[in-house]
Amino acid sequence: MPEVAIPGSKSITARALFLAAAADGVTTLVRPLRSDDTEGFAEGLTRLGHRIGRTPDTWQVDGRPQGPAVTEADVHCRDGATTARFLPTLAAAGHGTYRFDASPQMRRRPLLPLTRALRELGVDLRHEEQEGHHPLTVRAAGVRGGEVTLDAGQSSQYLTALLLLGPLTRDGLRITVTDLVSAPYVEITIAMMRAFGVEVSREGDVFVVPPGGYRATTYAVEPDASTASYFFAAAAVTGGEVTVPGLGAGALQGDLGFVDVLRRMGAQVSVGAVATTVRGTGELRGVTVNMRDISDTMPTLAAIAPFASGPVRIEDVANTRVKECDRLEACAENLRRLGVAVTTGPDWIEIRPAAEGAPVGAEIKSYGDHRIVMSFAVTGLRVPGVSFDDPGCVRKTFPGFHEEFAALRARL
């Protein structure tokens, strides 16, 4: 039974780096993800004056509850959305002038709801070119806290950034949320804040964060559930079996819910205390599924949909249009290249079972998006001749993906 060692969660590693940097004392992060995104986050913290020591399996972070150790910094956030949204928020709690910029891809991604909320809290934040986008400058003088309203309908990361900021404010925060997408990611944030000594309470649409700062700790990063989805899907489409250790019933990440979709399609799924196993049964049924809460796995489902016996319809995924690329259209375009019939709407995609002779091999257009490449690598398990225009973009979350996937293909 192939066991696959999945790298650490990107979402958890980014949050852990923020919490460690803000905590009182030295935090040890065990098995953090080492990829372009998380290295970019760590580098950003170093630019802000935080000390990070590294061994092969751990990162030690010297926390600074009072904010960055430098009063001026220029931080490049690369392609990382968590870096681009969390670090300016962390810097706002300090004292100094901090400039942030990012890659052309990240510059296109929206920031405005977070900008508005920070300004409502009195933060002097200026966008240099396009309002609501990088580059930006924060002239920080600490944050008093108080009440703030936030629209998190485009990204739950805006809410996570404010929750993480809360304990660093003088009075704490009361955040009223008008719309929220990817809610399980917020649950990850709240669970991790608890591990660093902060209890967030919730009254309906209002999140209440107390002041008082964070405590340093030793924190183990669980494997990335979004990344695991490609390996689980591989088992489902090949009739093989895959076990991912480290992701079980107590997992923080909502994206483990992807295995429930595979179960509905006919795969056998076993979620144990400390591992999850998926076994393909040779059957994949069509489904209609709402993926609002697990939208990072939408491309994984789209990529295996041609092998289902009936139509696969994925709904309520409008936010996938503002990820690394417009993932909804990217999936549709690539499926059509493979000869598969697809229709899309503002927040949905419907994929009809492959006609006789389809899908056929083709070059997948990656749009520089790691999740598009990793998803269609699963399609390639059943379709000869699938190639990629930019296979290397997987370094964003899983630099060794192609090697690991080739090894799995050999075992399946």
KOLTI-364892 format. One record per residue (C-alpha): residue number from 1; residue in three letters; x, y, z. Coordinates in Angstrom, 1 decimal, decimal comma. Each point is the difference from the previous one (the first is absolute). Layout:
N
[site NUM "ALA" [X Y Z]];
...
//
This chain:
412
[site 1 "MET" [0,0 0,0 0,0]];
[site 2 "PRO" [1,8 3,2 -1,1]];
[site 3 "GLU" [0,5 2,5 2,7]];
[site 4 "VAL" [0,7 3,5 -1,2]];
[site 5 "ALA" [1,9 2,5 2,1]];
[site 6 "ILE" [-1,7 3,3 -0,8]];
[site 7 "PRO" [1,9 3,2 0,8]];
[site 8 "GLY" [-1,3 2,3 2,8]];
[site 9 "SER" [-3,0 2,1 -0,5]];
[site 10 "LYS" [0,6 3,4 -1,6]];
[site 11 "SER" [-2,9 1,6 1,8]];
[site 12 "ILE" [1,1 -1,3 3,4]];
[site 13 "THR" [3,7 0,8 -0,6]];
[site 14 "ALA" [-0,8 3,7 -0,9]];
[site 15 "ARG" [-2,3 0,4 3,0]];
[site 16 "ALA" [2,6 -1,6 2,3]];
[site 17 "LEU" [2,7 2,3 -1,3]];
[site 18 "PHE" [-2,2 3,1 0,8]];
[site 19 "LEU" [-0,9 -1,4 3,5]];
[site 20 "ALA" [3,6 -0,9 0,8]];
[site 21 "ALA" [1,3 3,4 -1,1]];
[site 22 "ALA" [-2,6 1,8 2,2]];
[site 23 "ALA" [0,3 -2,3 3,1]];
[site 24 "ASP" [2,0 0,7 3,1]];
[site 25 "GLY" [3,0 -2,4 -0,1]];
[site 26 "VAL" [1,5 -2,5 -2,4]];
[site 27 "THR" [-2,4 -2,2 -2,0]];
[site 28 "THR" [1,1 -3,3 -1,6]];
[site 29 "LEU" [-1,9 -1,0 -3,2]];
[site 30 "VAL" [0,3 -3,7 -0,7]];
[site 31 "ARG" [-0,1 -1,2 -3,6]];
[site 32 "PRO" [-1,1 3,3 -1,6]];
[site 33 "LEU" [-0,6 0,2 -3,7]];
[site 34 "ARG" [3,2 1,0 -1,9]];
[site 35 "SER" [-1,2 1,5 -3,3]];
[site 36 "ASP" [0,1 3,2 -2,0]];
[site 37 "ASP" [-3,0 1,5 1,9]];
[site 38 "THR" [1,1 -0,9 3,5]];
[site 39 "GLU" [3,7 0,9 -0,7]];
[site 40 "GLY" [-1,4 3,4 -1,2]];
[site 41 "PHE" [-1,9 0,4 3,2]];
[site 42 "ALA" [3,1 -0,9 2,2]];
[site 43 "GLU" [2,1 2,4 -2,1]];
[site 44 "GLY" [-2,5 2,8 0,5]];
[site 45 "LEU" [0,1 -0,6 3,8]];
[site 46 "THR" [3,8 0,2 -0,2]];
[site 47 "ARG" [-0,3 3,3 -1,9]];
[site 48 "LEU" [-2,1 1,3 2,9]];
[site 49 "GLY" [2,8 -0,9 2,4]];
[site 50 "HIS" [-1,2 -3,3 1,4]];
[site 51 "ARG" [2,6 -2,7 0,6]];
[site 52 "ILE" [-0,7 -3,5 -1,4]];
[site 53 "GLY" [2,3 -2,9 0,6]];
[site 54 "ARG" [-0,3 -3,1 -2,1]];
[site 55 "THR" [0,7 -3,7 0,2]];
[site 56 "PRO" [-1,1 -2,6 -2,6]];
[site 57 "ASP" [-3,2 -0,7 1,8]];
[site 58 "THR" [-0,7 3,1 2,1]];
[site 59 "TRP" [-0,1 3,8 -0,1]];
[site 60 "GLN" [0,7 2,0 3,2]];
[site 61 "VAL" [-1,6 3,4 0,1]];
[site 62 "ASP" [0,9 2,8 2,5]];
[site 63 "GLY" [-3,3 1,7 0,7]];
[site 64 "ARG" [-0,4 3,7 0,4]];
[site 65 "PRO" [-3,4 0,9 1,5]];
[site 66 "GLN" [0,9 3,7 -0,5]];
[site 67 "GLY" [0,2 -0,4 -3,8]];
[site 68 "PRO" [2,9 0,1 -2,5]];
[site 69 "ALA" [3,5 0,5 1,3]];
[site 70 "VAL" [0,8 2,6 -2,8]];
[site 71 "THR" [-1,7 3,3 -0,6]];
[site 72 "GLU" [0,3 -0,1 -3,8]];
[site 73 "ALA" [-0,2 -3,0 -2,3]];
[site 74 "ASP" [-0,7 -0,9 -3,6]];
[site 75 "VAL" [-1,7 -3,4 -0,3]];
[site 76 "HIS" [-0,6 -1,9 -3,2]];
[site 77 "CYS" [-2,9 -2,5 0,5]];
[site 78 "ARG" [0,7 -2,0 -3,2]];
[site 79 "ASP" [-3,1 -2,0 -1,1]];
[site 80 "GLY" [-1,3 -0,6 3,5]];
[site 81 "ALA" [-3,5 1,2 0,8]];
[site 82 "THR" [0,4 -0,8 3,8]];
[site 83 "THR" [3,3 1,9 -0,1]];
[site 84 "ALA" [-1,5 2,9 -1,8]];
[site 85 "ARG" [-3,0 0,3 2,3]];
[site 86 "PHE" [1,4 -1,1 3,4]];
[site 87 "LEU" [3,4 1,8 0,1]];
[site 88 "PRO" [-1,4 3,6 -0,5]];
[site 89 "THR" [-2,5 -0,8 2,7]];
[site 90 "LEU" [2,8 -1,1 2,4]];
[site 91 "ALA" [2,1 3,0 -0,9]];
[site 92 "ALA" [-3,0 2,3 0,9]];
[site 93 "ALA" [0,4 -1,1 3,6]];
[site 94 "GLY" [3,5 1,3 0,2]];
[site 95 "HIS" [1,6 3,5 -0,4]];
[site 96 "GLY" [1,7 1,0 -3,2]];
[site 97 "THR" [-0,5 0,3 -3,8]];
[site 98 "TYR" [-0,3 -3,2 -1,9]];
[site 99 "ARG" [-0,4 -0,4 -3,7]];
[site 100 "PHE" [-1,4 -3,2 -1,6]];
[site 101 "ASP" [0,0 -1,1 -3,6]];
[site 102 "ALA" [-0,6 -3,3 -1,8]];
[site 103 "SER" [0,2 -1,9 -3,3]];
[site 104 "PRO" [-2,1 1,1 -3,0]];
[site 105 "GLN" [-2,4 -2,9 0,7]];
[site 106 "MET" [-0,4 1,0 3,7]];
[site 107 "ARG" [-0,4 3,7 -1,0]];
[site 108 "ARG" [-3,1 -1,0 -1,9]];
[site 109 "ARG" [-1,6 -1,6 3,0]];
[site 110 "PRO" [-2,4 2,1 2,2]];
[site 111 "LEU" [0,8 1,4 3,4]];
[site 112 "LEU" [-2,6 2,8 0,3]];
[site 113 "PRO" [-2,3 -1,4 2,7]];
[site 114 "LEU" [3,0 -0,5 2,3]];
[site 115 "THR" [1,4 3,5 -0,8]];
[site 116 "ARG" [-3,4 1,5 0,9]];
[site 117 "ALA" [-0,2 -1,8 3,3]];
[site 118 "LEU" [3,6 0,9 1,0]];
[site 119 "ARG" [-0,7 3,7 -0,9]];
[site 120 "GLU" [-3,2 -0,2 2,1]];
[site 121 "LEU" [2,2 -1,0 2,9]];
[site 122 "GLY" [2,2 3,1 -0,6]];
[site 123 "VAL" [2,8 -1,6 -2,0]];
[site 124 "ASP" [1,8 2,3 -2,4]];
[site 125 "LEU" [0,1 -2,3 -3,1]];
[site 126 "ARG" [0,6 1,4 -3,5]];
[site 127 "HIS" [-0,1 -1,8 -3,3]];
[site 128 "GLU" [2,6 1,4 -2,3]];
[site 129 "GLU" [-1,6 -0,9 -3,4]];
[site 130 "GLN" [-3,4 -1,7 -0,1]];
[site 131 "GLU" [-2,3 0,4 3,0]];
[site 132 "GLY" [-0,4 -3,3 1,8]];
[site 133 "HIS" [3,0 -1,6 -1,6]];
[site 134 "HIS" [3,8 -0,3 0,7]];
[site 135 "PRO" [2,3 1,9 0,2]];
[site 136 "LEU" [-0,9 1,7 3,3]];
[site 137 "THR" [1,6 1,8 2,9]];
[site 138 "VAL" [-1,0 -0,3 3,7]];
[site 139 "ARG" [1,0 2,8 2,3]];
[site 140 "ALA" [-0,5 -1,8 3,2]];
[site 141 "ALA" [-0,6 1,4 3,5]];
[site 142 "GLY" [-1,6 -3,0 1,7]];
[site 143 "VAL" [-3,7 -0,8 -0,2]];
[site 144 "ARG" [-2,5 1,0 2,7]];
[site 145 "GLY" [-2,6 -2,5 -1,0]];
[site 146 "GLY" [-3,8 0,3 0,5]];
[site 147 "GLU" [-2,8 -0,8 -2,4]];
[site 148 "VAL" [0,4 -0,7 -3,7]];
[site 149 "THR" [-2,2 -1,3 -2,9]];
[site 150 "LEU" [1,4 -2,3 -2,6]];
[site 151 "ASP" [-1,2 -1,6 -3,3]];
[site 152 "ALA" [1,8 -3,4 -0,3]];
[site 153 "GLY" [-2,0 -1,1 -3,0]];
[site 154 "GLN" [3,0 -0,1 -2,3]];
[site 155 "SER" [2,5 -1,6 2,4]];
[site 156 "SER" [-0,1 -1,3 3,6]];
[site 157 "GLN" [3,7 1,2 0,3]];
[site 158 "TYR" [-1,3 3,6 0,6]];
[site 159 "LEU" [-1,8 -1,2 3,2]];
[site 160 "THR" [3,0 -2,2 1,0]];
[site 161 "ALA" [2,3 3,0 -0,3]];
[site 162 "LEU" [-2,2 2,1 2,4]];
[site 163 "LEU" [-0,5 -2,9 2,4]];
[site 164 "LEU" [3,8 -0,5 0,2]];
[site 165 "LEU" [0,5 3,8 0,6]];
[site 166 "GLY" [-2,6 0,1 2,8]];
[site 167 "PRO" [2,2 -1,0 3,0]];
[site 168 "LEU" [2,7 2,5 -1,2]];
[site 169 "THR" [-2,5 2,9 0,4]];
[site 170 "ARG" [-0,3 2,0 3,2]];
[site 171 "ASP" [-3,8 -0,6 0,4]];
[site 172 "GLY" [-0,6 -3,2 -2,0]];
[site 173 "LEU" [-2,3 -0,2 -3,0]];
[site 174 "ARG" [-3,7 -0,5 -0,7]];
[site 175 "ILE" [-0,3 -1,0 -3,7]];
[site 176 "THR" [-3,4 -0,1 -1,6]];
[site 177 "VAL" [0,1 -2,1 -3,1]];
[site 178 "THR" [-2,5 0,7 -2,8]];
[site 179 "ASP" [0,8 -2,9 -2,3]];
[site 180 "LEU" [2,4 -2,9 0,4]];
[site 181 "VAL" [1,5 -2,5 -2,4]];
[site 182 "SER" [2,2 -3,1 0,8]];
[site 183 "ALA" [-1,2 0,1 3,7]];
[site 184 "PRO" [2,1 -3,1 1,0]];
[site 185 "TYR" [3,2 2,0 -0,5]];
[site 186 "VAL" [-1,3 2,4 2,7]];
[site 187 "GLU" [-0,5 -3,0 2,3]];
[site 188 "ILE" [3,7 -0,9 -0,6]];
[site 189 "THR" [1,0 3,5 1,0]];
[site 190 "ILE" [-2,0 -0,1 3,2]];
[site 191 "ALA" [1,3 -3,4 1,0]];
[site 192 "MET" [3,6 1,1 -0,6]];
[site 193 "MET" [-0,5 3,2 2,0]];
[site 194 "ARG" [-1,2 -2,2 2,9]];
[site 195 "ALA" [3,2 -2,0 -0,2]];
[site 196 "PHE" [1,9 3,3 0,4]];
[site 197 "GLY" [-2,1 1,0 3,1]];
[site 198 "VAL" [-2,9 2,1 -1,5]];
[site 199 "GLU" [-3,7 -0,9 0,2]];
[site 200 "VAL" [-2,2 1,6 -2,8]];
[site 201 "SER" [-3,7 0,1 0,7]];
[site 202 "ARG" [-2,8 0,3 -2,5]];
[site 203 "GLU" [-3,4 1,6 0,3]];
[site 204 "GLY" [-1,8 -0,7 -3,3]];
[site 205 "ASP" [1,8 2,0 -2,6]];
[site 206 "VAL" [2,2 1,8 2,5]];
[site 207 "PHE" [3,5 -1,4 0,9]];
[site 208 "VAL" [1,4 1,3 3,4]];
[site 209 "VAL" [3,8 -0,1 0,4]];
[site 210 "PRO" [1,5 1,0 3,4]];
[site 211 "PRO" [3,1 2,1 0,4]];
[site 212 "GLY" [3,0 -1,4 1,9]];
[site 213 "GLY" [2,3 -1,6 -2,6]];
[site 214 "TYR" [1,1 -3,5 -0,7]];
[site 215 "ARG" [2,1 -2,6 1,8]];
[site 216 "ALA" [2,9 -1,8 -1,8]];
[site 217 "THR" [-0,4 -3,8 -0,3]];
[site 218 "THR" [1,2 -3,0 -2,0]];
[site 219 "TYR" [-2,4 -0,5 -2,9]];
[site 220 "ALA" [-0,1 -3,0 -2,4]];
[site 221 "VAL" [-1,3 0,8 -3,5]];
[site 222 "GLU" [-2,4 -2,6 -1,5]];
[site 223 "PRO" [0,3 -1,2 -3,6]];
[site 224 "ASP" [-1,7 2,2 -2,7]];
[site 225 "ALA" [-3,5 -1,3 -0,6]];
[site 226 "SER" [-0,4 1,8 -3,3]];
[site 227 "THR" [3,2 -1,6 -1,3]];
[site 228 "ALA" [-1,2 -3,4 1,3]];
[site 229 "SER" [-3,1 0,3 -2,2]];
[site 230 "TYR" [2,0 -0,8 -3,1]];
[site 231 "PHE" [1,3 -3,2 1,5]];
[site 232 "PHE" [-3,5 -1,0 1,3]];
[site 233 "ALA" [-1,4 0,8 -3,5]];
[site 234 "ALA" [2,7 -2,1 -1,6]];
[site 235 "ALA" [-1,2 -3,1 2,0]];
[site 236 "ALA" [-3,6 0,7 -1,0]];
[site 237 "VAL" [0,7 0,2 -3,7]];
[site 238 "THR" [2,5 -2,9 -0,2]];
[site 239 "GLY" [-1,8 -2,5 2,3]];
[site 240 "GLY" [3,1 0,1 2,2]];
[site 241 "GLU" [0,4 0,8 3,7]];
[site 242 "VAL" [1,7 3,0 1,7]];
[site 243 "THR" [0,6 0,7 3,7]];
[site 244 "VAL" [1,1 3,4 1,2]];
[site 245 "PRO" [1,4 -0,1 3,6]];
[site 246 "GLY" [-0,4 3,0 2,2]];
[site 247 "LEU" [-3,5 0,9 -1,3]];
[site 248 "GLY" [-2,7 -1,6 2,0]];
[site 249 "ALA" [-3,3 0,7 1,9]];
[site 250 "GLY" [1,6 2,8 2,0]];
[site 251 "ALA" [1,4 1,9 -3,0]];
[site 252 "LEU" [-0,4 3,8 0,0]];
[site 253 "GLN" [-0,3 0,4 -3,7]];
[site 254 "GLY" [-3,5 0,0 -1,6]];
[site 255 "ASP" [1,5 -1,1 -3,3]];
[site 256 "LEU" [0,2 -3,6 1,3]];
[site 257 "GLY" [-3,8 0,2 -0,7]];
[site 258 "PHE" [0,9 -0,7 -3,6]];
[site 259 "VAL" [0,1 -3,7 0,9]];
[site 260 "ASP" [-3,7 0,2 0,7]];
[site 261 "VAL" [-0,6 1,1 -3,6]];
[site 262 "LEU" [2,1 -3,1 -1,2]];
[site 263 "ARG" [-2,1 -2,2 2,3]];
[site 264 "ARG" [-3,2 1,4 -1,6]];
[site 265 "MET" [1,4 -0,9 -3,4]];
[site 266 "GLY" [0,6 -3,6 1,0]];
[site 267 "ALA" [3,5 -0,2 1,5]];
[site 268 "GLN" [0,6 -1,7 3,3]];
[site 269 "VAL" [1,2 2,4 2,7]];
[site 270 "SER" [1,3 -0,7 3,5]];
[site 271 "VAL" [0,8 3,0 2,3]];
[site 272 "GLY" [1,9 -1,4 3,0]];
[site 273 "ALA" [1,4 1,8 3,0]];
[site 274 "VAL" [3,3 0,9 -1,6]];
[site 275 "ALA" [-0,3 -0,9 -3,7]];
[site 276 "THR" [-2,4 -0,1 -2,9]];
[site 277 "THR" [-0,2 -2,7 -2,7]];
[site 278 "VAL" [-1,9 0,2 -3,3]];
[site 279 "ARG" [-0,5 -3,1 -2,2]];
[site 280 "GLY" [-1,3 0,2 -3,6]];
[site 281 "THR" [-2,8 -2,5 -0,7]];
[site 282 "GLY" [0,0 0,3 -3,8]];
[site 283 "GLU" [-3,2 2,1 0,3]];
[site 284 "LEU" [-0,2 3,8 -0,2]];
[site 285 "ARG" [-3,6 1,4 0,1]];
[site 286 "GLY" [-1,0 3,5 -1,1]];
[site 287 "VAL" [-0,7 2,5 2,8]];
[site 288 "THR" [-1,3 3,5 0,7]];
[site 289 "VAL" [2,0 1,5 2,8]];
[site 290 "ASN" [0,3 3,3 1,7]];
[site 291 "MET" [3,7 0,7 0,5]];
[site 292 "ARG" [-0,2 3,5 1,5]];
[site 293 "ASP" [1,8 -1,2 3,2]];
[site 294 "ILE" [2,6 -2,2 -1,8]];
[site 295 "SER" [0,5 2,0 -3,2]];
[site 296 "ASP" [3,7 -0,6 -0,2]];
[site 297 "THR" [-0,9 -3,6 -0,9]];
[site 298 "MET" [-2,4 1,0 -2,8]];
[site 299 "PRO" [2,7 -0,5 -2,7]];
[site 300 "THR" [0,8 -3,5 1,3]];
[site 301 "LEU" [-3,7 -1,0 -0,4]];
[site 302 "ALA" [-0,2 1,7 -3,4]];
[site 303 "ALA" [3,1 -1,9 -1,2]];
[site 304 "ILE" [-1,5 -3,4 0,8]];
[site 305 "ALA" [-3,6 0,8 -1,0]];
[site 306 "PRO" [0,5 -1,3 -3,6]];
[site 307 "PHE" [0,3 -3,5 1,4]];
[site 308 "ALA" [-3,4 0,1 1,8]];
[site 309 "SER" [-3,0 -1,8 -1,3]];
[site 310 "GLY" [-2,2 3,1 0,1]];
[site 311 "PRO" [0,3 3,8 0,1]];
[site 312 "VAL" [2,1 1,6 2,7]];
[site 313 "ARG" [-1,3 3,4 1,0]];
[site 314 "ILE" [2,0 2,2 2,5]];
[site 315 "GLU" [-1,9 2,9 1,5]];
[site 316 "ASP" [0,6 3,1 2,1]];
[site 317 "VAL" [3,7 0,5 -0,9]];
[site 318 "ALA" [0,0 3,6 -1,3]];
[site 319 "ASN" [3,0 0,7 2,2]];
[site 320 "THR" [2,2 -2,4 -2,1]];
[site 321 "ARG" [-0,1 2,7 -2,6]];
[site 322 "VAL" [2,3 2,3 2,1]];
[site 323 "LYS" [2,7 -2,6 1,0]];
[site 324 "GLU" [3,4 -0,3 -1,7]];
[site 325 "CYS" [-2,1 0,0 -3,2]];
[site 326 "ASP" [-3,7 -0,2 -0,9]];
[site 327 "ARG" [0,0 -3,7 0,9]];
[site 328 "LEU" [-3,5 -0,6 -1,2]];
[site 329 "GLU" [0,8 1,1 -3,6]];
[site 330 "ALA" [3,5 -1,6 0,2]];
[site 331 "CYS" [-1,6 -3,4 0,8]];
[site 332 "ALA" [-2,7 0,5 -2,8]];
[site 333 "GLU" [2,6 1,0 -2,6]];
[site 334 "ASN" [2,3 -3,0 0,8]];
[site 335 "LEU" [-2,8 -2,5 0,1]];
[site 336 "ARG" [-1,1 1,2 -3,5]];
[site 337 "ARG" [3,6 -0,4 -1,2]];
[site 338 "LEU" [-0,4 -3,7 1,1]];
[site 339 "GLY" [-3,2 -0,3 -2,0]];
[site 340 "VAL" [-2,4 0,2 2,9]];
[site 341 "ALA" [-3,4 1,8 0,0]];
[site 342 "VAL" [-0,2 2,8 2,6]];
[site 343 "THR" [-2,3 2,8 0,8]];
[site 344 "THR" [0,6 2,8 2,6]];
[site 345 "GLY" [-1,9 2,7 1,7]];
[site 346 "PRO" [0,9 2,8 2,4]];
[site 347 "ASP" [0,6 -2,4 2,9]];
[site 348 "TRP" [-0,4 -3,5 -1,4]];
[site 349 "ILE" [1,5 -2,5 -2,5]];
[site 350 "GLU" [-1,6 -3,0 -1,5]];
[site 351 "ILE" [2,1 -2,8 -1,6]];
[site 352 "ARG" [-1,7 -2,7 -2,0]];
[site 353 "PRO" [1,3 -3,5 -0,3]];
[site 354 "ALA" [2,7 -0,4 -2,7]];
[site 355 "ALA" [-1,4 -1,1 -3,3]];
[site 356 "GLU" [1,5 -3,0 -1,8]];
[site 357 "GLY" [3,6 0,6 -0,7]];
[site 358 "ALA" [0,4 2,8 2,6]];
[site 359 "PRO" [1,8 1,2 1,9]];
[site 360 "VAL" [3,0 0,3 -2,3]];
[site 361 "GLY" [3,5 1,1 0,9]];
[site 362 "ALA" [0,8 3,7 -0,3]];
[site 363 "GLU" [2,2 2,7 1,5]];
[site 364 "ILE" [-1,6 1,4 3,1]];
[site 365 "LYS" [0,2 3,8 0,3]];
[site 366 "SER" [1,1 0,6 3,6]];
[site 367 "TYR" [-0,6 3,7 0,3]];
[site 368 "GLY" [2,9 -0,1 2,5]];
[site 369 "ASP" [-2,3 -1,7 2,5]];
[site 370 "HIS" [1,4 -2,9 2,0]];
[site 371 "ARG" [-3,5 -1,4 0,6]];
[site 372 "ILE" [-0,9 -0,2 -3,7]];
[site 373 "VAL" [3,2 -2,0 -0,7]];
[site 374 "MET" [-0,4 -2,4 3,0]];
[site 375 "SER" [-3,7 -0,6 -0,8]];
[site 376 "PHE" [0,6 -0,9 -3,7]];
[site 377 "ALA" [2,9 -2,2 1,0]];
[site 378 "VAL" [-2,8 -2,3 1,4]];
[site 379 "THR" [-1,8 0,1 -3,4]];
[site 380 "GLY" [3,4 -1,1 -1,5]];
[site 381 "LEU" [-0,1 -3,2 1,9]];
[site 382 "ARG" [-2,8 -1,2 -2,3]];
[site 383 "VAL" [0,7 2,0 -3,1]];
[site 384 "PRO" [3,3 -0,4 -1,9]];
[site 385 "GLY" [1,6 3,1 -1,4]];
[site 386 "VAL" [-1,0 2,6 2,6]];
[site 387 "SER" [2,8 2,6 0,4]];
[site 388 "PHE" [0,4 3,4 1,5]];
[site 389 "ASP" [1,2 3,4 -1,3]];
[site 390 "ASP" [1,5 0,9 3,5]];
[site 391 "PRO" [0,4 -3,2 2,1]];
[site 392 "GLY" [2,4 1,8 2,4]];
[site 393 "CYS" [-2,7 2,3 1,5]];
[site 394 "VAL" [-0,7 -2,7 2,6]];
[site 395 "ARG" [2,9 1,3 2,0]];
[site 396 "LYS" [-2,5 2,5 1,5]];
[site 397 "THR" [-1,2 -2,8 2,4]];
[site 398 "PHE" [1,7 -3,3 -0,9]];
[site 399 "PRO" [3,4 0,2 -1,7]];
[site 400 "GLY" [0,3 -3,8 -0,2]];
[site 401 "PHE" [-3,5 -0,6 -1,3]];
[site 402 "HIS" [0,9 -1,5 -3,5]];
[site 403 "GLU" [2,5 -2,5 1,5]];
[site 404 "GLU" [-2,4 -1,0 2,8]];
[site 405 "PHE" [-2,9 -0,4 -2,5]];
[site 406 "ALA" [2,2 -2,1 -2,4]];
[site 407 "ALA" [0,9 -2,3 2,9]];
[site 408 "LEU" [-3,7 -0,4 0,8]];
[site 409 "ARG" [-0,9 -0,6 -3,7]];
[site 410 "ALA" [2,6 -2,9 0,1]];
[site 411 "ARG" [-1,6 -1,5 3,1]];
[site 412 "LEU" [-3,6 0,4 -1,1]];
//
